[in-house]
């Protein structure tokens, strides 16, 4: 049977709602749209798509799928149903397993078989044929069967099985005679099945044998102690097993040596070790965990404090980078010395400075200037926003970034010898980080909802304050493992860093997920802004000026006030009640930035809760009076023109607004743009400028478009970021997959085509690969139509031997030679009737 053709027919028979559900849960099937149902089935059964689909399965879904894979034979059409599988799943019920099978069928991972089965009885299912290629070498944690060892073609395993079976028979075991590896495999499987339980199997074994086998409960591979290495295990027999539990098990075929250092537990023995179950830990529901509780007030206070500190430090970082861009190393990233400089400016330790630098880069508040190889500040759009929007900008950037700040400083095989990963180095990138962060936060949100305590009543009612569950790493990992068992290895090393970063961002407070954090996890941006606006204290617009040339911020200042105050004075200390100290140097810094003495005096009067102290007023006036006798400016290019009216009109034209043009004299102007950009912009306006070199010689003008920077958009406002302003929850749900428009377009294209198009660009190669794979597994001849480099077609009857790297190795019986064909040159392939294995020259 062809699994691809069966799945194509099943997909074509689905309703629009069912197809839409499939495309939403497996978004890679929707983009780009499949040209037909055959192409959709081919894409759904490809290795890449199948791997993504398995990564999204929960633990019970994966356990049922693995059990179905073990209990069926796709090539022979031997299917299994819920009643069959429930007997292998400890704790499983027929109804529960049937529900999971229906979910797997909805995801196009399995399909009903036979196609015309009676709808009044529970259906039987087969997995798609490509499942065996992606489900792993040891589904359900089981080892290979004896038959798989015999068919592996090893020059060691086959003779070893024959020797073990013969040795058992010679010592009186009730085992069938065996002369070939396949016969020995069948004999050993039959012998093991005679034992009712593990205790019966281990009668007369050393005491350590049972304990040794129990170590294989979760995996079939075990390491051999050094004393037993060197090939001695392959020669162990019933008369000479070394007197050890390991030798006793190997000599009876209950463990199979796979190399000098490892042994494998055969699948038939695994069933006895697990008490007759294929899955002894079936978990239809998430594991229950006991969580500590923290008061909601403590959570809110910790979160607000973290958010305020985050915004303060980020603003200080932007100011520090604006004043002194951050240099990069020749090997990539930012060196320790630069990070320490930033740490001193931010009044934090080096690890915190590295995190905030990474976060600023994620949010594009600092960007790499490729001309100077320095990180420079580009945060105008962020600095002018209200505090809730500033926080959401940073949180959404962290959620979507492929960088992992927690890896900075960690050892890496990619980093230089003896060093860790530098800040902003490429080694701290992980492509899977955005998806893992979303899934970790989703697990945290689910845990928080499940473990939330009932709201407490009024304080006079005798009840305590409202509580919320504290989400520790072990509980989050357990919930994540249930939802995404195949991704646990990827997240286990990153999880502590994710949780620590979530705490620094204020997504969690005291280990408890906050309402804004939960909204961010679901990408409901408007809800996050609304909830944060209710939680954050109102920003203050005043400070308290003191006679010792200091200003005290009595709370959290507005971004505009904090930014201007940081320019006029130097901050001392941390926290909401920051002290700012004025000095001649700090006032001169503001004057250098373009402020005047009058501007500074007006600013202080407007934002001071008390009259401006006389010492501060004198300091401002005296410093301003001695500033600016000489004026120095910066310009990247200049324009000279004898036509005063033409030159005077240039700065006001919209086309030159981004070039920073200003007049210095009636016939001269300067610009902040480079010479090439300014000349190209003038040329594009039809003014035909001449470009001069330093010696005033005329150069050619290269005409090119002026690339103007786009207006600053926060990460959550960009297309594809989920729910933006005015968005809906459905948009947020689709952001982790295909969007609604893509699904609709893919569905419309599918319905416009015939159900089966065997010669489509996607379907034809998939059908060829499926047929060749069946032929290799079943040792069947095939008839192929092959096109050579000249376009000539050749009809061949060959025996496929192996398939890899886009090529198939075959044996041509007529020519008595091996031939290798590229898959893309095979136009069609069909199975021939089965051949006698004895006649197979390569059997």
Rosetta blueprint (number, residue, H / E / L):
1 X L
2 X L
3 X H
4 X H
5 X H
6 X H
7 X H
8 X H
9 X H
10 X H
11 X H
12 X H
13 X L
14 X L
15 X L
16 X H
17 X H
18 X H
19 X H
20 X H
21 X H
22 X H
23 X H
24 X H
25 X H
26 X L
27 X H
28 X H
29 X H
30 X L
31 X L
32 X L
33 X L
34 X L
35 X L
36 X L
37 X H
38 X H
39 X H
40 X H
41 X H
42 X H
43 X H
44 X H
45 X L
46 X L
47 X H
48 X H
49 X H
50 X H
51 X H
52 X H
53 X H
54 X H
55 X H
56 X L
57 X L
58 X L
59 X H
60 X H
61 X H
62 X H
63 X H
64 X H
65 X H
66 X H
67 X H
68 X H
69 X H
70 X H
71 X H
72 X L
73 X E
74 X L
75 X L
76 X L
77 X L
78 X E
79 X L
80 X E
81 X E
82 X H
83 X H
84 X H
85 X H
86 X H
87 X L
88 X L
89 X E
90 X L
91 X L
92 X L
93 X L
94 X H
95 X H
96 X H
97 X H
98 X H
99 X H
100 X H
101 X H
102 X H
103 X H
104 X H
105 X H
106 X H
107 X L
108 X L
109 X L
110 X E
111 X E
112 X E
113 X L
114 X L
115 X L
116 X L
117 X L
118 X L
119 X L
120 X L
121 X L
122 X L
123 X L
124 X E
125 X E
126 X E
127 X E
128 X L
129 X L
130 X L
131 X H
132 X H
133 X H
134 X H
135 X L
136 X L
137 X L
138 X L
139 X H
140 X H
141 X H
142 X L
143 X L
144 X L
145 X L
146 X H
147 X H
148 X H
149 X H
150 X H
151 X H
152 X L
153 X L
154 X L
155 X L
156 X L
157 X H
158 X H
159 X H
160 X H
161 X H
162 X H
163 X H
164 X H
165 X H
166 X H
167 X H
168 X H
169 X H
170 X H
171 X L
172 X L
173 X L
174 X L
175 X L
176 X L
177 X L
178 X L
179 X L
180 X L
181 X H
182 X H
183 X H
184 X H
185 X H
186 X H
187 X H
188 X H
189 X H
190 X H
191 X H
192 X H
193 X H
194 X L
195 X L
196 X L
197 X L
198 X H
199 X H
200 X H
201 X H
202 X L
203 X L
204 X L
205 X L
206 X L
207 X L
208 X H
209 X H
210 X H
211 X H
212 X H
213 X H
214 X H
215 X L
216 X L
217 X L
218 X L
219 X L
220 X L
221 X E
222 X E
223 X E
224 X L
225 X L
226 X H
227 X H
228 X H
229 X L
230 X L
231 X L
232 X H
233 X H
234 X H
235 X H
236 X L
237 X E
238 X L
239 X L
240 X E
241 X L
242 X L
243 X L
244 X L
245 X H
246 X H
247 X H
248 X H
249 X H
250 X H
251 X H
252 X L
253 X L
254 X L
255 X L
256 X E
257 X E
258 X L
259 X L
260 X L
261 X L
262 X E
263 X E
264 X E
265 X L
266 X L
267 X H
268 X H
269 X H
270 X H
271 X H
272 X H
273 X H
274 X L
275 X L
276 X L
277 X L
278 X L
279 X E
280 X L
281 X L
282 X L
283 X L
284 X L
285 X L
286 X L
287 X L
288 X L
289 X L
290 X L
291 X L
292 X L
293 X E
294 X E
295 X E
296 X H
297 X H
298 X H
299 X H
300 X H
301 X H
302 X H
303 X H
304 X H
305 X H
306 X H
307 X H
308 X H
309 X H
310 X H
311 X H
312 X H
313 X H
314 X H
315 X H
316 X H
317 X H
318 X H
319 X H
320 X H
321 X H
322 X H
323 X H
324 X L
325 X L
326 X E
327 X E
328 X L
329 X L
330 X L
331 X L
332 X L
333 X L
334 X E
335 X L
336 X H
337 X H
338 X H
339 X H
340 X H
341 X H
342 X H
343 X H
344 X H
345 X H
346 X H
347 X L
348 X L
349 X L
350 X H
351 X H
352 X H
353 X H
354 X H
355 X H
356 X H
357 X H
358 X H
359 X H
360 X H
361 X H
362 X H
363 X L
364 X L
365 X L
366 X E
367 X E
368 X E
369 X E
370 X L
371 X L
372 X L
373 X L
374 X E
375 X E
376 X E
377 X E
378 X L
379 X L
380 X H
381 X H
382 X H
383 X H
384 X L
385 X L
386 X L
387 X H
388 X H
389 X H
390 X H
391 X H
392 X H
393 X H
394 X H
395 X H
396 X H
397 X H
398 X H
399 X H
400 X H
401 X L
402 X L
403 X E
404 X L
405 X H
406 X H
407 X H
408 X L
409 X L
410 X L
411 X E
412 X L
413 X L
414 X L
415 X L
416 X L
417 X L
418 X L
419 X L
420 X E
421 X L
422 X L
423 X E
424 X L
425 X L
426 X H
427 X H
428 X H
429 X E
430 X L
431 X L
432 X L
433 X H
434 X H
435 X H
436 X H
437 X H
438 X H
439 X H
440 X H
441 X H
442 X H
443 X H
444 X H
445 X H
446 X H
447 X H
448 X H
449 X H
450 X H
451 X H
452 X L
453 X L
454 X L
455 X L
456 X L
457 X L
458 X L
459 X H
460 X H
461 X H
462 X L
463 X L
464 X L
465 X L
466 X L
467 X E
468 X E
469 X E
470 X L
471 X L
472 X L
473 X H
474 X H
475 X H
476 X H
477 X H
478 X H
479 X H
480 X H
481 X H
482 X H
483 X H
484 X L
485 X H
486 X H
487 X H
488 X H
489 X H
490 X H
491 X H
492 X H
493 X L
494 X L
495 X H
496 X H
497 X H
498 X H
499 X H
500 X H
501 X H
502 X H
503 X H
504 X H
505 X H
506 X L
507 X L
508 X E
509 X E
510 X L
511 X L
512 X E
513 X E
514 X L
515 X H
516 X H
517 X H
518 X H
519 X H
520 X H
521 X H
522 X L
523 X L
524 X E
525 X H
526 X H
527 X H
528 X H
529 X H
530 X H
531 X H
532 X H
533 X H
534 X H
535 X H
536 X L
537 X L
538 X L
539 X L
540 X E
541 X L
542 X L
543 X E
544 X E
545 X E
546 X E
547 X L
548 X L
549 X L
550 X E
551 X E
552 X E
553 X L
554 X L
555 X L
556 X L
557 X E
558 X L
559 X H
560 X H
561 X H
562 X H
563 X H
564 X H
565 X H
566 X H
567 X H
568 X H
569 X L
570 X E
571 X E
572 X E
573 X L
574 X L
575 X L
576 X L
577 X L
578 X L
579 X E
580 X E
581 X E
582 X L
583 X L
584 X H
585 X H
586 X H
587 X H
588 X H
589 X H
590 X H
591 X H
592 X H
593 X L
594 X L
595 X L
596 X L
597 X H
598 X H
599 X H
600 X H
601 X H
602 X H
603 X H
604 X H
605 X H
606 X H
607 X H
608 X E
609 X L
610 X L
611 X L
612 X L
613 X L
614 X H
615 X H
616 X H
617 X H
618 X H
619 X H
620 X H
621 X H
622 X H
623 X H
624 X H
625 X H
626 X L
627 X L
628 X L
629 X L
630 X L
631 X L
632 X L
633 X L
634 X L
635 X L
636 X L
637 X E
638 X E
639 X E
640 X E
641 X L
642 X L
643 X L
644 X H
645 X H
646 X H
647 X H
648 X H
649 X H
650 X H
651 X L
652 X L
653 X L
654 X H
655 X H
656 X H
657 X H
658 X H
659 X H
660 X L
661 X L
662 X E
663 X E
664 X E
665 X E
666 X L
667 X L
668 X E
669 X E
670 X E
671 X E
672 X L
673 X L
674 X L
675 X H
676 X H
677 X H
678 X H
679 X H
680 X H
681 X H
682 X H
683 X H
684 X H
685 X L
686 X L
687 X L
688 X L
689 X L
690 X L
691 X E
692 X E
693 X L
694 X L
695 X L
696 X L
697 X L
698 X E
699 X E
700 X L
701 X L
702 X L
703 X L
704 X L
705 X L
706 X L
707 X L
708 X L
709 X L
710 X L
711 X L
712 X L
713 X L
714 X L
715 X H
716 X H
717 X H
718 X L
719 X L
720 X L
721 X L
722 X L
723 X E
724 X L
725 X L
726 X L
727 X L
728 X L
729 X H
730 X H
731 X H
732 X H
733 X H
734 X H
735 X L
736 X L
737 X L
738 X L
739 X L
740 X H
741 X H
742 X H
743 X H
744 X H
745 X H
746 X H
747 X H
748 X H
749 X H
750 X H
751 X H
752 X L
753 X L
754 X L
755 X L
756 X L
757 X L
758 X L
759 X L
760 X L
761 X L
762 X L
763 X H
764 X H
765 X H
766 X H
767 X H
768 X H
769 X H
770 X H
771 X H
772 X H
773 X H
774 X H
775 X H
776 X H
777 X H
778 X H
779 X L
780 X E
781 X E
782 X E
783 X E
784 X E
785 X E
786 X E
787 X E
788 X L
789 X L
790 X L
791 X L
792 X L
793 X E
794 X E
795 X E
796 X E
797 X E
798 X E
799 X E
800 X E
801 X E
802 X E
803 X E
804 X E
805 X L
806 X L
807 X E
808 X E
809 X E
810 X E
811 X E
812 X E
813 X L
814 X L
815 X L
816 X L
817 X E
818 X E
819 X E
820 X E
821 X E
822 X E
823 X H
824 X H
825 X H
826 X E
827 X E
828 X E
829 X E
830 X E
831 X E
832 X E
833 X E
834 X E
835 X L
836 X L
837 X H
838 X H
839 X H
840 X L
841 X L
842 X L
843 X L
